[in-house]
Amino acid sequence: MRLEFTKMHGCGNDYIYLDCLTGMIDNAPELSRLLSPRRFSVGSDGLICIAPSDVADATMRMFNADGSESAMCGNGIRCVAQWLYEHGVAGDEMTIETLAGVKHLSRKGEGVWQVEMGRAEFEPTLVPVKGLGPDPVINRAIAVEGQPWQVTAISMGNPHCVTVVDDVQALDLERIGPGFENHPAFPEHVNTEFIQVMGKNHLAMRVWERGSGETLACGTGACAAAAASVMLRLCDAGADIALDLPGGRLTIRVDEDWQIRMTGPAKTVYTGVVEV
């Protein structure tokens, strides 16, 4: 079968995008596992299907490189918006349905989109977190690879674990990342954000994503990192927080009620056809 696709990225977080507006495909997990390996196939952090919706301009279905499905992808949804805009499906304002709810997006310039990401949730049952008590996990110690880490657990529609470090570049994520992802405190596995305070409302971040490993950027992870930094009083609520990731910069604003907006780029790299 010849499969047409679009390769897009947001801050280096790259996915293969499929036009499923005439109907959702039934083998998306298998295709994601097949097409994501770098050097052996198209290569990506996963697969995103752009499907029809009864309540929004389109639906986004996002599959990690290992075929597992995630409820939300902050970089991916900006690229879906850019795809819909480029194909004349929607204009400067649009809504996109996800498994984490309907998100509103606004075009802020050429290839730049702002997403209303929803509310950061710290309630353990919503993350979810288990075995660490009934209170929110905020700057709490857990052991990973025999080392204690102070973590803050947050849901952005998918689970996140944020930890503050002195030097993000010094971390061996290939070694410690799987220990966080598969920690027994996170029954649905977890995305882990390692953040370093660079200045006032300015963070540097690296991320280990469940199902994909280290990626160049993670939109929901950037939102979780910003929310954790506000909770820990490292950054200010109501201010633009600059998040520097290996793939580029995202701007996050955390309101007093923990509603979050994210602004960042979305770029079409190329279109192609692959035999599957």
C-alpha positions as CSV (number, residue, x, y, z in Angstrom):
1,M,0.0,0.0,0.0
2,R,1.3,3.5,-0.9
3,L,0.7,5.9,2.0
4,E,0.9,9.6,1.6
5,F,2.1,11.6,4.6
6,T,3.4,15.0,5.8
7,K,6.5,15.3,7.9
8,M,6.2,18.3,10.4
9,H,7.9,19.4,13.6
10,G,7.4,21.8,16.5
11,C,10.8,22.7,18.0
12,G,12.2,19.5,16.7
13,N,9.5,17.3,18.1
14,D,8.7,15.6,14.8
15,Y,5.8,13.4,13.7
16,I,4.4,11.8,10.6
17,Y,1.0,13.3,9.9
18,L,-1.7,11.4,8.0
19,D,-4.8,12.9,6.4
20,C,-7.6,10.8,7.9
21,L,-10.4,13.4,7.4
22,T,-12.4,10.9,5.3
23,G,-12.2,8.4,8.2
24,M,-9.8,7.2,10.9
25,I,-7.5,4.3,10.0
26,D,-7.6,1.2,12.1
27,N,-3.8,0.3,12.1
28,A,-2.3,3.5,13.4
29,P,-0.3,1.9,16.3
30,E,1.2,-0.6,13.8
31,L,2.1,2.2,11.4
32,S,3.7,4.3,14.1
33,R,5.9,1.4,15.1
34,L,6.8,0.7,11.5
35,L,7.5,4.3,10.3
36,S,9.0,5.9,13.4
37,P,12.5,4.1,13.5
38,R,15.1,6.6,12.4
39,R,17.5,5.4,9.6
40,F,15.4,2.4,9.0
41,S,12.1,4.1,7.9
42,V,10.7,7.7,7.6
43,G,11.9,8.4,11.2
44,S,9.9,10.4,13.8
45,D,8.8,10.7,17.4
46,G,5.6,9.0,16.4
47,L,2.5,9.3,14.2
48,I,-0.4,11.8,14.3
49,C,-3.7,11.2,12.5
50,I,-5.8,14.2,11.5
51,A,-9.4,12.8,11.7
52,P,-12.9,14.2,11.5
53,S,-14.7,15.6,14.5
54,D,-18.4,16.3,15.4
55,V,-17.5,19.0,17.9
56,A,-14.3,20.7,16.4
57,D,-12.6,21.5,13.2
58,A,-10.7,18.2,13.4
59,T,-9.6,15.5,15.8
60,M,-6.0,14.7,16.6
61,R,-5.0,11.1,17.4
62,M,-1.4,10.8,18.6
63,F,0.7,7.6,18.7
64,N,4.2,7.3,20.2
65,A,7.0,5.6,18.4
66,D,6.2,2.4,20.3
67,G,2.6,2.4,19.1
68,S,1.1,3.5,22.5
69,E,-1.5,6.3,22.2
70,S,-1.3,9.5,24.2
71,A,-4.1,11.9,25.0
72,M,-2.4,15.1,24.0
73,C,0.7,16.5,22.4
74,G,1.4,20.2,22.6
75,N,3.9,20.4,19.7
76,G,1.8,18.0,17.7
77,I,-1.4,20.0,18.0
78,R,0.3,23.2,16.7
79,C,1.4,21.2,13.7
80,V,-2.1,19.9,13.2
81,A,-3.3,23.5,13.3
82,Q,-0.7,24.5,10.7
83,W,-1.7,21.6,8.5
84,L,-5.4,22.5,8.7
85,Y,-4.5,26.1,7.9
86,E,-2.3,25.2,5.0
87,H,-5.0,22.9,3.5
88,G,-7.8,25.5,3.9
89,V,-9.7,23.4,6.4
90,A,-9.7,26.1,9.1
91,G,-8.5,29.7,9.6
92,D,-6.7,31.8,12.1
93,E,-8.9,30.6,15.0
94,M,-9.8,26.9,15.3
95,T,-10.6,24.1,17.6
96,I,-9.1,20.6,17.7
97,E,-10.5,17.6,19.5
98,T,-8.1,15.4,21.5
99,L,-8.5,12.6,24.0
100,A,-7.7,15.4,26.6
101,G,-10.6,17.5,25.4
102,V,-11.2,20.2,22.8
103,K,-8.4,22.8,22.5
104,H,-8.7,26.3,21.0
105,L,-5.8,27.6,18.9
106,S,-5.0,31.0,17.5
107,R,-2.5,31.9,14.8
108,K,0.0,34.4,16.0
109,G,2.2,34.8,12.9
110,E,3.7,32.8,10.1
111,G,3.9,29.2,11.5
112,V,3.3,30.4,15.1
113,W,0.3,29.1,17.1
114,Q,-1.0,29.7,20.6
115,V,-2.8,26.8,22.3
116,E,-5.1,27.0,25.3
117,M,-3.8,23.9,26.9
118,G,-6.2,23.6,29.8
119,R,-5.6,23.3,33.5
120,A,-2.6,21.8,35.1
121,E,-3.8,19.2,37.6
122,F,-1.8,18.2,40.7
123,E,-4.4,15.8,42.2
124,P,-2.6,12.3,42.4
125,T,-5.6,10.4,41.1
126,L,-5.6,12.6,38.0
127,V,-1.9,12.3,37.1
128,P,-2.1,9.4,38.1
129,V,0.3,8.7,41.0
130,K,0.0,5.8,43.4
131,G,1.8,4.7,46.6
132,L,2.9,8.2,47.6
133,G,-0.1,9.2,49.7
134,P,-3.2,11.2,49.1
135,D,-1.6,14.7,48.9
136,P,-0.3,16.2,45.7
137,V,3.3,15.2,44.9
138,I,5.1,18.5,45.1
139,N,8.9,18.5,45.5
140,R,8.7,15.0,46.9
141,A,11.6,12.5,47.0
142,I,11.5,9.3,44.9
143,A,14.4,7.0,44.2
144,V,15.4,6.3,40.6
145,E,18.5,4.3,39.7
146,G,19.5,4.3,43.4
147,Q,19.5,8.1,43.5
148,P,17.0,10.4,45.3
149,W,15.2,12.9,43.1
150,Q,12.8,15.7,44.1
151,V,9.8,15.5,41.8
152,T,6.5,17.3,41.2
153,A,3.8,15.3,39.5
154,I,1.3,17.0,37.1
155,S,-1.3,16.0,34.6
156,M,-1.6,18.0,31.4
157,G,-4.1,15.5,30.0
158,N,-1.1,13.1,30.2
159,P,1.2,12.3,33.1
160,H,4.3,14.3,33.9
161,C,7.0,14.2,36.5
162,V,9.1,17.4,36.8
163,T,12.5,17.6,38.6
164,V,14.8,20.6,39.1
165,V,18.5,20.0,38.4
166,D,21.6,22.1,38.5
167,D,22.8,21.3,35.0
168,V,20.4,19.7,32.4
169,Q,23.2,19.1,29.9
170,A,25.2,16.9,32.4
171,L,22.4,14.4,32.7
172,D,22.7,10.9,31.1
173,L,19.0,10.6,30.1
174,E,19.5,7.3,28.3
175,R,20.5,5.8,31.6
176,I,18.0,7.4,34.0
177,G,15.1,8.1,31.7
178,P,13.6,4.6,31.6
179,G,13.8,4.4,35.4
180,F,11.5,7.4,35.6
181,E,9.2,6.3,32.8
182,N,8.7,2.9,34.4
183,H,8.7,3.9,38.1
184,P,6.0,2.0,40.1
185,A,4.6,5.4,41.4
186,F,3.3,6.0,37.8
187,P,1.0,3.2,36.8
188,E,0.5,4.7,33.3
189,H,4.2,5.4,32.9
190,V,5.3,9.1,32.8
191,N,6.9,11.8,30.8
192,T,9.8,13.3,32.8
193,E,11.0,16.9,32.5
194,F,14.4,17.9,33.8
195,I,14.5,21.7,34.3
196,Q,17.3,24.2,35.1
197,V,16.6,27.8,36.2
198,M,18.5,30.1,33.8
199,G,17.1,33.4,35.0
200,K,13.9,35.2,35.9
201,N,11.0,33.3,34.2
202,H,13.6,31.5,32.0
203,L,14.1,27.7,32.1
204,A,16.1,25.2,30.2
205,M,14.6,21.7,29.8
206,R,15.3,18.3,28.6
207,V,12.6,15.6,28.4
208,W,12.2,11.9,28.4
209,E,8.9,10.9,26.8
210,R,7.2,7.7,27.6
211,G,7.1,5.5,24.6
212,S,9.6,7.6,22.6
213,G,12.7,8.3,24.8
214,E,14.5,11.7,24.7
215,T,12.9,14.1,22.3
216,L,14.0,17.6,21.2
217,A,10.8,19.1,22.7
218,C,7.6,18.3,24.5
219,G,4.8,20.8,24.5
220,T,2.7,19.3,27.3
221,G,6.0,18.7,29.2
222,A,6.9,22.4,28.8
223,C,3.5,23.3,30.3
224,A,4.0,20.9,33.2
225,A,7.5,22.3,33.8
226,A,6.2,25.9,33.8
227,A,3.4,24.9,36.2
228,A,5.8,23.1,38.5
229,S,8.1,26.1,38.5
230,V,5.2,28.4,39.4
231,M,4.2,26.0,42.2
232,L,7.7,25.9,43.5
233,R,8.0,29.8,43.2
234,L,10.8,29.6,40.7
235,C,8.8,31.5,38.1
236,D,5.8,33.9,38.2
237,A,2.2,33.2,37.6
238,G,0.7,35.4,34.9
239,A,4.1,36.0,33.2
240,D,5.5,34.7,30.0
241,I,8.0,31.9,30.9
242,A,10.6,31.1,28.3
243,L,11.4,27.4,28.0
244,D,14.5,26.6,26.1
245,L,14.6,23.0,24.7
246,P,17.1,21.3,22.5
247,G,14.8,21.9,19.5
248,G,13.9,25.5,20.2
249,R,12.0,27.9,22.5
250,L,8.4,27.7,23.7
251,T,6.6,30.4,25.6
252,I,4.3,29.4,28.4
253,R,1.9,31.4,30.6
254,V,0.5,29.9,33.8
255,D,-2.6,31.8,35.1
256,E,-3.5,32.1,38.7
257,D,-6.1,29.4,38.3
258,W,-3.5,27.0,36.6
259,Q,-4.9,27.5,33.1
260,I,-2.1,27.3,30.7
261,R,-1.4,28.8,27.3
262,M,1.5,27.8,25.1
263,T,2.9,29.6,22.1
264,G,5.4,28.2,19.6
265,P,6.3,27.3,16.0
266,A,5.0,24.6,13.7
267,K,6.7,23.8,10.4
268,T,6.0,21.5,7.5
269,V,9.3,19.8,6.5
270,Y,8.2,17.8,3.5
271,T,5.5,15.6,2.0
272,G,6.1,12.1,0.8
273,V,4.8,8.6,-0.1
274,V,6.0,5.4,1.6
275,E,5.3,1.8,0.8
276,V,3.8,-0.1,3.7
